[in-house]
Amino acid sequence: MPAPQAAPGLGRYIIRARETPAALAAFIETIRGDPDIALVDTIGPPGQVHTAVIEIAPSKALQFERRFIHSNELIVERDQPLSMSD
């Protein structure tokens, strides 16, 4: 079954904690009320989520990438569909 696709004009991005899950937990709390960001899924045990999948406009994702590129908190990358390899 194919993975669900992002809504038109939006992309799916993975936000990962670099060192501690606390930074990601704080990030998730800040985006919860934002109508421009949909939290699609989280990965990790309760209380120690290390990865979030969000749906967002590429321009806003680029702002997050720039914000966190030189920090030790979070990594932002485009979610890529998985494929079978030989």
MIDOSE-476464 format. One record per residue (C-alpha): residue in one letter; x, y, z. Coordinates in steps of 0.1 Angstrom, whole numbers, padded with zeros to 4 digits, always signed. Last residue first. Layout:
<atoms>
AXYZ...
</atoms>
This chain:
<atoms>
D+0181-0049-0049S+0164-0020-0031M+0128-0016-0022S+0117+0020-0019L+0109+0043+0010P+0094+0077+0002Q+0115+0106+0012D+0106+0130+0040R+0125+0163+0035E+0150+0171+0062V+0151+0192+0093I+0176+0184+0121L+0171+0196+0156E+0189+0208+0187N+0227+0212+0182S+0222+0243+0162H+0239+0255+0130I+0212+0243+0106F+0183+0248+0131R+0170+0282+0120R+0179+0278+0083E+0161+0244+0082F+0131+0259+0100Q+0128+0287+0075L+0132+0262+0046A+0102+0243+0061K+0082+0275+0059S+0090+0278+0022P+0082+0241+0016A+0047+0245+0030I+0042+0221+0059E+0033+0185+0067I+0052+0172+0098V+0068+0140+0107A+0084+0140+0141T+0115+0121+0154H+0131+0115+0188V+0100+0110+0210Q+0113+0102+0245G+0082+0107+0267P+0064+0079+0251P+0088+0058+0230G+0099+0070+0197I+0085+0082+0164T+0059+0109+0160D+0033+0113+0132V+0015+0137+0109L+0019+0170+0129A+0002+0194+0106I+0017+0229+0102D+0000+0260+0087P-0027+0261+0114D-0001+0266+0141G-0014+0256+0176R+0006+0225+0180I+0038+0240+0164T+0053+0253+0197E+0046+0221+0216I+0062+0200+0189F+0094+0222+0191A+0096+0217+0229A+0093+0179+0225L+0120+0180+0198A+0144+0199+0221A+0136+0176+0250P+0144+0145+0229T+0181+0151+0234E+0211+0150+0210R+0202+0158+0174A+0164+0155+0177R+0148+0148+0144I+0123+0168+0123I+0112+0149+0092Y+0094+0168+0065R+0063+0162+0044G+0055+0187+0017L+0027+0210+0011G+0014+0227-0021P-0011+0199-0027A-0017+0178+0004A+0011+0154+0013Q+0009+0119+0000P-0002+0088+0019A+0023+0060+0017P+0015+0034-0010M+0000+0000+0000
</atoms>
